[in-house]
Amino acid sequence: MLQESAHGKWTVSSSDESTEENSDSEKPSTSSLLDATHGRTSGPQYPCSDARKAAHKRKASPLKLSDKKIATEIPPAEKQRASQEGLGWCLSSSDEEPEDQEKHAHKETLKEEKCDVPKEHLLNLCEDAELAENQKAEEYDETPSEAQDTWDLLNGGNPFRFFLTKVKGIEQSYNSAALHIKDILSPLFGTLISSAQFNYCIDVGWLVRQYPQEFRKKPLLIVHGEKRESKAELLAQARPYENISFCQAKLDIAFGTHHTKMMLLSYEEGLRVVIHTSNLIAEDWHQKTQGIWISPLYPRLPQGTTGSAGESETNFKSDLISYLMAYNSPVLKEWIDLIQEHDLSETRVYLLGSTPGRYQGSDKEKWGHLRLRKLLKEHASSIPAQESWPVVGQFSSIGSMGADGSKWLCSEFQESLVAAGGGVTTLLKCDVPIHLVYPTVNNVRQSLEGYPAGGSLPYSIQTAQKQLWLHSYFHKWSAEVSGRSHAIPHIKTYMRPSPDFQKIAWFLVTSANLSKAAWGALEKNGTQLMIRSYELGVLFLPSAFGLEKGYFRVRGKMLSESKDSATYFPVPYDLPPEQYGSKDQPWIWNIPYTDAPDTHGNMWVPS
């Protein structure tokens, strides 16, 4: 089908028009599972998005700039527009709005049947490349960090307990305060009794290998949102492991996903909660920028303690229990009981979750952006001249925002982001500057992974060209401060910096991308909030860290030591963010980029 927009003409084949058009959760496609049943391998052996499958295919069968195969792989109309740069990111399925998904659903079946390469050739390529890729990603941290380093990191001068994941291929000094999943699951953090992993995209075999040998047979609960074929595939992955059980999150509202990323770790010594942004697959812990919050080790309460014992000033314990109760699953009851039995009083962050549903009355403020609004009104200080303090949102996927900013972004969502100190000033027409940080095509092309990094940025051409107005808010990804300018972000963060970007009123790290599915959208004249997906994050507010001035200072360098480290928050990317230049385009996954090679000398042809 011939497409035309401000970005030129190109052909979008049926395989490019994916049902992920507006999603932020990288919705699983079952085509790889169908392929597997026909005895061929076309990509990862776990459910994942079409964008990620395209990345796997290009890793398995790279197209060099001089490669003659391009002639057979790019349709004529695409060749004419080979230099066309894209406009968006890879979106996950939770961002896709119903009307868009329904429109393209019938094309998905075509995509599942299409195979550009002979089956035998594809099988060999994929198997070899995926094995090599997985080995490369796993070799990287075959042994966890030095024991003393990890211990110091967790218990030393990081009052925020906010970390980035290690990145292979950057200067080692930038990994000194970062963690790999093997570090988190290390015996240094506690003697594991059992664990629960809440996540979206899960490679069971890889996950098991991240646990130390002595913990690999301990009970492991996997909480997921898979259905039908992809659920069957997930369960099949776990058949070799008798210690693994499952909890399927109910997703009763169409196009929702289970996007939350959390670990519950029960130890002989107590309990720990980890809330993060990485899928449980090798590539998410290899060369991407990801965020992690790790709780203190929560001790067990004395026997017979009841009521609100072990609660924190941030109400974290009861909020975590409320979040788990929203699953309405008997399987999670034992984890709820376990949390009740522990002392979570040392927690300094606020929990901010989304759970699927339509909420009215006081329930409206329990989840999503109205929950953020409530927390900021109750616990954030009022900011003098607050209309000059901008809002920054940084994410890896974007949903349908509507015909203009007034539909959601600059109305209800912005109103929540600018709330503070007991009241909300309604600032219409985006009076508060909004800076949205999302990778450009060149960010992806010049990244450590090259173009395949775009597989985790699922913005599609179909969504992007409906909301060109949004792109004027876009800013480039740059993270010299953490050595991660070339590690494509899968982390999602939101904050309220001062006009000079030297202070921030608050900071949020979360699984929630920029979408109504994740954050919720008001219905029925504002009396009802509808949320499609599960999401989870933690909010850092100065008051919870004993700061009376109402702001954190922004740490200039991730590595710099400060006399009062609780005063300086380690924002993981560069401030102020730099706006897109006239030649910059947002990364869009399902159009070709053949004008310039990536860091591996390859082009991007996603079909």
N, C-alpha and C positions, 0 to 999 in steps of 0.2 A: 504494500500500500504506500503510495507516494505521500510524503509529509512535506509541508512547507511552513516556515515560520521565520522569525527574525534570525534564525540560525541557519537558514538555507533549506535546500531540498535534500532528502535522502529517502531511501526505501526502508521501511520498517516491515520486516517479514513477520509472518504469524508467530514465529518463535521469539520475536523480540517483544511482542505485545503481551507482556506477562501480567498475571493477575496481581502482581505486587505493586501496581501503579502508585498507590498512595500509602503503602504500608511503611511502618517504621520498625517492624519487628522481624523483618526478613522471613516472611512466611514460608514454611516448607512447601516445596513442590514434590509431588510423588512420582515425577517422571523417572527419576533415577531408580526408584523402587520398582516401577513397572519394567524398566530396562533389565533390572536384576532378575526379575522373574522370567525374562526371555533369554537369560543366560549371557547378558552382555553388561559391561561396566561403562557407564558414561560419566561418572563423577564420584563424589564422595559417597561412602556407604552409610551415611546417616542423613536424616531429613534436613534439607537446607533450602535456601531461596534460589530462584533461577539466576539471580545476579551472582551468587557464590558459585553456582554450578558453571556459569560462564567463565569465572576466574579459574576454576579447576581445569576446565577444558583448555584454556589458553596456556596454563602452566604445563599441561600434558602435551599440547601440540602448539608450541609458540610459533607466531608468524613474524619472521624477521622482516625488516624494512625492504630488503632486496628479494624476499622470498617469492618465487614464482607461483607458489600455491595461492597467493592472494588473488590471482586471476580467477581461480575456480571458486574461491570462498566469498568474494564480494560481488553481489549482484551489480549489473551495469550502473544503475542509478546511484548506488553507494560509491562506486569508483569515481563518478563525476564529482561527488561531494567528499572525497576522501580527506580533504583538509579541514572539513567542518569540525569545529570544536563543540563540545557538548555543553549542556546547561544545567545539569543537576546532579543529585546524588542517587545512590542506590537506596531505595526505600524498603522497609520491611513491611510485611503484610498487615501489621496492625494499623498502619497508617492509611490503608486503602479504604476509601469510602465506598459504600455499597454500590452506588450507581456506576462507579468506574469498574469495580470488579465484575459486576454482572455483564457490563458491556464487552469485556474481554474474555469472559470465562470460556466461551465456546472456542476461542482461539487457542486456549491452553491445551486442548486435546490434540490439536494439530502439532503443537510444539512437542508434546510427549512422543509423537510418532516419528518426528523428524530426526534424521541422523546424517550429518554432513560427510562423515568419513566412513569408509568400509568398517563393518563391525569388528573384524579380526584386528585391523590396524588400530582402531580406537581402544580395543581391549588391552592390547599390549602397551600402547602409549600410556593409557591411564593408570594401569597397574604399576608400571615401572616408575612413572613420574610421581604418583601419589605416595608410593613406598618411599622414594627418595625424599620427597617433600616432608613427609611425616618424620622420617629418620632425622632429617636436618633440624626440624623444629624441636624434636625430642632430645637430640644430642646436646643441643645448646645448653640445657640445664640438667644434664644427666645427674649431676650431684647438686644438692641444694647449696646455698651460700655457706661460707664458713660459719660454723655454729656460733661463735662469739659475736660475729658481725650481725647475724640475724637477731640474736638475743638483745644486743644493744639497740638495734633498730626498733624493735618492738617495745622495749621498756625504757628507752633513752629519751632524747630531747625532741619527741614528736607528739606534742600534746593533742594534736588533731587526729592522730592515728590514720591519716590519709596518705596513701602510697600510690605510686604508679607501678605498672608491671615492668619487668626487665625487657629490654629490647636488644636483640642480637644485631650487631653491626654498628653500634654507636660507641663513642668513647666510654671506657669502663667507668670513669668517674661519675657519669650520669646514671649508672646502674647501681651505684653504691648504696643508695637509699631506696632502692626499688625491690620488688618481690616477684618471684615466680610462683606458680601454683604449688610446686613441690616444696617451696619454703613454707607456704601457708599450712600445708598438710604435714609438715615435719614434726617429729616427736618433740622438738624444742618448744613447740607451741602447746603441747599437752599430750598425755597418753590417751590415745583415742579409744573410746568405747563404741561409738556409733556416730554416723553423720547423715545429714540430709542435704542434698544438692537441688536447689531450685534453679531452673534455667530454661533457655529457649532452644538452643541447638546443641545437641549432646552426642559426642562420640564415646560410647560406653567403654570400649576397649582402651582408648587413650586415657579416659578419666581414671580407670582402675590403675593404670601404670603410673599415674601421678602420686598415688598414695605410696608411702614407704612399704617395703615388702611385709613388714610385721603388721601392718594395718589393712592389708588388701582383702582380708576375709572378714573384717568387721562389718556389722550390718550397715548397709547403705541404702537410703531411701532417695529415689529420684522423683522430683515433682516436676511435671511437664504439662504441656497442653496439646500433645499430639492426638490426632483422631485417625480412624480408619487405617489406610495402608501405611501411613507414616508411623502410627502407633504400633502396628504389627511389626514394622521394621525395628523400632526402638526396643520392643520386647525381645525380638529375635537376637539383637546384639547382646542382650543381657543373659541369654540362656546358659552360657558357660559359667555364670557366676551365681552360686546358690545364695549368696549373702545379699543380693540386690533385690529390692522391692520397689514398687511404683505407686505414685499417687497422680491420677489424672485430674488436672485443674479443670473445673467446669467452665466452659466458654459458651454461654447460652445466647450471647448477642453476636450476630453475624460479623465476621471479619476481625474478631478479637484474637489476641494471642497471649500466651503466657510468656511475657518478656522479662519478668523479674529474674535477677541473678543474685542468689544468696546462698550462703553455706551456714548450716547449724552444726556445730562440732561439740559433741558430748565427750568429756574427758574424765578420767579418774579424778583429776584435780578440780574439775568444774565445767563451765560451759563457755563457748565463744561463738559470736555471731560475726559473719563476714558479709558485707554488702558491696557488690562490685559491678563491673560493666562488661565482663568477658563471657562469651559463649564457652562451653566446655569442649573445645576442639583445639587442636594443636596450633592452627594459624592465628587464633586470637591471643595467644600467649607468646608469640614469636617476634613480630616486627610491627606491632600496632601500639598506639598510645591508649592505655586503659587505666581506669581508676579503681581503687580498692579502699574501703574503710574496714578496719579490723577492730573489733571491740576489745576492751580489757578482758582478762580471764575472770569470768564471773564465778565467785565462790558459792558453794551450796549454803542455803540458809539453815540455821539450826532447826532440828526436827520440831514439828508442832507449830511453826510460825505460820500465821495466816494473814488474810487481809491484804493490805497494800505494802507489806514488808518487801524490801528490796527494790522499791521504785526509785527512779532517778528524778531529778528536778525537771527533766525534759519529758517525763511521762513515757519514756521509751518502752518500759516493760509492758504496760497495759496496751500501748499502741501496737507493739509487736504481736501480742496475743490477739488483739482485735483483727489484725491483718490475717493471721493464721486461721482464725475462726471464720473469716469470710470465705475460705475454701469449702467450708461445710463438709469436711472429710473426716471420717472416723480415724483414718490412718494418721492424721496430724494431731490427734488428741494426746498421744503420749508425749509429743514434743511440746505441746501447750502445757501439759502437766509438769514437764521437766523445767520449762522456763519459770513456771510458778514457784518451783522449789529453789530457785537461784536468786542471788543478790545482784541486781543490775544497776544499783544506785550510782556507780561510778560513771555511767554513760553521760556524755556531754552533748550528744547530737540529738536532733529531733528526727523521728521517722516520718517519711512522707511516701505514702503508697497510693496506688490506684487498683481498684478491683472492679470487675465488670458489673454493671447494674444501672438502674435508673433511680436516682436518689432525690428525695424531697425533704422539706423541713430541716431539722438539725442534721439529718444524715447527709445532706448535701455538702456539709463542711468536713466530712470524714476523709474524703479522698480527692485526688487530682488537684487541679489548680485552685479550687476553692479551699482545699486543705492548706495549701501554701499561703493563700490569702489570709486565712484565719491565724496561722502561726505568725505571720509577719505583723498582723495587727496587734496580736497579744504580746509578742516578745521582741519585736524589732523597735529600735529607738526611732523617734520622729527625726527626719533629716531636714536641717535648714535648707531652704531653696531646693527642695527635693526634685522639682521638675527638671533641674539641670543635671541630676544624677542619672546617667544612662542605665539601660538594662542590656546585659550580654547573655545570649543563648548560644550554646555550642553543642552540636549533635551530629549524628551520622546518617540520618534519614529524615525525610520530610513527607508529611501527608498533604492532602488537598486543603488549602487554606481558604478557598472561595474566590470570588471574583475580585475582591479587593480587601484591604486591611480591616475595613469596618466589620467584615463578616465574623471574625474571630480573633485574629492576631492582635489588632490594635484596639479591640473592644474588651471582651471578657478576659482574655488571656493577659493582656497588658495590665488590666486593672488589678489582677492578682499579683503580678510581678512588682507593681509599684506600691503595694499596700505597705503601711508602716504605722507604728506608734498610735494605735487606737482609732485610726480612721483612714479612709481611702479618699484621696483627692481624685475625682474623675477627670482625667486629662484626655480630651478627645483628640482625634486625628493624629495620634502618635506624637503628642507634644513632648513626651519623654523620648530621647533618642533610643532606638533599638538597633543593636549591633548583633547580627547573626553570623556566627563563624561556621563556615562549611567549606570543605576543600575545593579548590579549583581543579580544572583538568591538568594544569601544570603541577599542582601539588601532588596529584596521583602519579603523573608521568615520571616525576623526579623522585618518587618515594623509594624506600628500600625494597619494597615488593614490586615496584613498577605498576603497570596498568592493572594487574590482577588485584591490587589493593582496592580497586574500585568495586570489587565484588561484595565488599561489606559497606558500600555506600549506595543503597538501592534506589536512588532518585531516577524516575523514568521520564523519557521524553514526553509521554502522554500527559503526565501530571505537570511537568515543568512548563510546557507551552501554554497551559491554561492559567498560569499564575506568574507571568513575566514581571508583574509589579513587585513580586516578592524579592526578586533578585537584586533590586536596588538596596536592599538591607544587608547584602552578603559581604562578608569579610574573609580574607584568606586565612588558611591555617599556617601559623608560624609559632614554633616553640623552641627558640634558641635557649631560652631560660632553663629548659629541662633537657636539652640536647635531642629533642624529638621532632624537629621540623620535618624530617623525612620519614617519621613513623606515623602513618595515617591514623587519625583519631577514630576510635570506636567508643571512647569515653563520651559521656554527655554531661555538660555542666551549665549552670545558670548562676548569674550573680548580679549584684547592683554596685558598680564601682562609682567613685567620685568623678567629677568632671576631669580631674587631672590623672585619674587612674592610679593614684597612689594609695587609695583606701578602698575597702569594700564593706558594704553594710551587711552582706550575708553571702554565703556560697553554698550551692547545692550540687552534689554529685548523684547521678541517678541513672536508671535504665531508660528513662522516658525521652524519646526523641520529640521533634517538633511536630506533633500531630494531635488532632482532636481525639483520636482513638486512645492515645496514651494519657492525655491530660483531662479529657472530658469536654463536653460541649453542652451549653445550656439549651433547654427545650421548654416548651409550654410557657412562653413569655417570661423565661428566667426562673420559673418555679421548680425546675427539675434539671439535674445534671446527669447526662448519659455518658458512661465510660464503657469502652469495649474490651480493654486489655488489663492484664496484671502488670504493674510496674512497681519498682521500689527504689528509694534513694534516701540519703541522709542530708539534713540541713544543718549547716554550721552558723550559729548566731553568736555575736560577740558577748552578749549577756551571759550565755551559758559557760563562757570561759573566763568569767570574772572581769570582763572589760566594760567599764562604765561609760566610756566615750561613745559607744554605739557603732564602732567600726573596727575592723582588722586593718592593719597596714599590709600592703602587698610586698611580699618578699622579692627583692631584686633578683636574686639568683637562688635556684633550688638548693644549691650546695652551701650557700653562705650561712654561717652560724650567727645567730643573734643572741644578744644578752637575755632578751626576754622573748623566747621563741613563740609564746602564746599570743604575742602581739602581732606577729608577722605570719600571714597565711601564705602557704606555698601554691599560688595559682600556677597550674602546670603549662600555661602557654603565654605568649608575649602580649603585653598590654602597652598602649592601646592597640586593638586589632586594626589591621590595615585593610581599607576598603578595596574591593575589586577594582582593577584598572580597566580601561576601555577595551582591552583585548582579553580580559579574563572571563572565563565561563565556568559556571558550576559544573562539577562532574555529573554526568548523566551516564548511566551504565549501559543502556541498550541502543546506543548508536556507535558507529566505528570511529576510531582515532588512528589514522594511518599517515598523518603528515609528518610526525616526528616520533622517533623511537623512545622507549622508556629506558630506565637504567640497566635493563638487561638486553637492550637492542631490539626489543619486540614492539609490535603494534597491537592494537585492540580491535578485534572484530568479534563481537559477542554472539553472532548467529550460530 
